[in-house]
Amino acid sequence: MNDSKISVRYSKALFDSAVERNVLDKVFLDMELISELCRMPEIKEVLISPVILPSKKKNILFAILEKNIQPVTLSLVALLIKNGREDHLPAVARVFRDETLQHKGITESTLTTAVPVSEKIRKEIISMVESVFKTKVELKETVDPEIIGGFVLKIDDNFIDASVRNKLRRISKGFSARTFSKEY
């Protein structure tokens, strides 16, 4: 079966269970925790290792997660391990996050600037995106000094590049595309 289909199916089952039990927000936080945990090299190794027995994988993950997450989330982890799909846990967490944000009508946006922005500018950008795209916005901010100035804003599949680096690149292409001749 296709890897993405596997992740979507498990995520959908968890999503439906969380909604049914009225614990969607708590399970969302659980999956955020699991996503962070899965970025750790030691946990990645546990998840993908064919040498570690499933019972040992379950013991390791339960020891870390059992007291910190909802029973429905824990049962998903157990089911993934039982079915030999534990290596899909990071993807399941990612798909669940996306599905939950979509369910809540939240659009994830990323703002990249050369320097950190003030809270006032951050609120203005969120307000502008919410009014233009008619959605709630979860804004992630990144700082990349290489864009020199301006900003790059990514909203779903929309991309606004108003960076100085991009403007300089366009100017450079314009100059190299033209041939200059001297007229005397």
Buried (B, 14 or more C-beta within 10 A) or exposed (E): EEEEEBBBBBBBBBBEBBEEEEBBEBBBBBBBBBBEBBEEEEBBEBBEEEEBEBEEBBEBBBEBBEEEBBEBBBEBBBBBBEEEBBBBBBBBBBBBBEBBBEEEEEBBBBBBBBEEBEEEEBEEBBEEBBEEBEBEBEBEBEEBEEBEEBBBBBBEEEEEBEBEBBBEEEEEEEEEEEEEEEEE
